[in-house]
Amino acid sequence: MSIPRPSRSLKVTAALTLASAALLVATPSADATEYNFDTCIAQVGSRIAPNGNEIPARNFARGNSGVCVKAIQVVLVRYVVTESEKSGFVDGQFGARTDYYVRLFQHQYRLDADGIVGPSTWGVLAATYTG
């Protein structure tokens, strides 16, 4: 899968858009409140990400399922999932669609786009979730 690299102006625009969107979010969705990082951490324990955020103690990748995958999907829906794919996306199954959007998220945040939600990816997901 080849994901095109965004231009510098696109990155700046995306960063400003994300910051604006974070300010406009008034009420979290039911998925956001039911499937959050605290619920995931309660199930799997916690560790500290390279950026200093508290994150779940496990890595997640294709084939995993459960509340931690739902927490990942909630953030992906907010930031990278296309409108046409949002309905039914938060299902707790780390399948092909979640893998694609994890890689896209990783690419956009200049992380290793390997599809594994490890410490660095969790750290950025946690920062955007609470941002």
Buried (B, 14 or more C-beta within 10 A) or exposed (E): EEEEEEEEEEBEEBEEEBEEEEEEEEEEEEBBEBBBBEBBBEBBEBBEBEEEBBBBBBBBBBEBBBBBBBBBBBBBBBBBBEEEBEEEBBBBBBEEBBBBBBBBBBBBBEBEBEBBBBBBBBBBBBBBBEB
